[in-house]
Amino acid sequence: MMLTLHKPDEIFSLRHLPTWLMLTFAAGCVNATALVACERFVTHVTGTVTRLGMEVARVRVLLDFAIVLAFFIAGAMASSALINARAHRGKRPLHAAPLVMVAFATAGVALAGHAGLLGSFGGTVDEPGDFVLLSVLSFASGLQNAAVATSTGLLVRTTHLTGPATDLGIHLVELAYVQGDAKRTARRHALLRGGKILAFAVGAAAGVTLAHSIGYLAFLVPAAIVLTGTVLSFLDVGKRDRPALGTPSQPGEPRVTAAPST
């Protein structure tokens, strides 16, 4: 059974393209809101590993970043168990399940925090509730990134920007030198990467604004957005997709496939 839910030429369809931008927006919103809540990022794995190396002399601070990394990996493993492991055992992969879990986990953090179960909103990682917050959000981020990556054949990731920024530079140069279908493919890839960078930044701006006004309840916004994206692109995917941006739609004309990316 195939692990990939979305074929390369379907990723850029008008049906699914908004989903990747919404999920990236949600990740930016969660990341920024977590920073306001306890001064820690939860989707920035590169920065987390850097701080792990920097804080080896301070055990408590080291533990903060170790938790973020460990639960992010655990979330990716859980997603793989629901998709990859089931497929290898001959069962139907549950592509939507990890993202539904992300939405409910993020909403759960919002409601638990609002009820006072996670301690005060803002400041550093000082209370047990802060560790719970980091653990749940990091786990959810790992779930989301792995689910989208697996379902798109590793073509799309939605919780980090290092790969998309690199790809954007590559495809912008390609646009200057290639022609025909190759140029169309490079343009679609560049637009997707540029759109994801913008969506993450806008999501972060929304997260900060919401966090300062409604505290923990700010997490309800990315939770709702993730659930919406799940419905659009991970449930009832048998619907016929609309043509991808920049691809020919007439019968008999070639369909452009996407180049491998991250």
Order of alpha helices (4+ residues) and beta strands (2+ residues): alpha-alpha-alpha-alpha-alpha-alpha-alpha-alpha
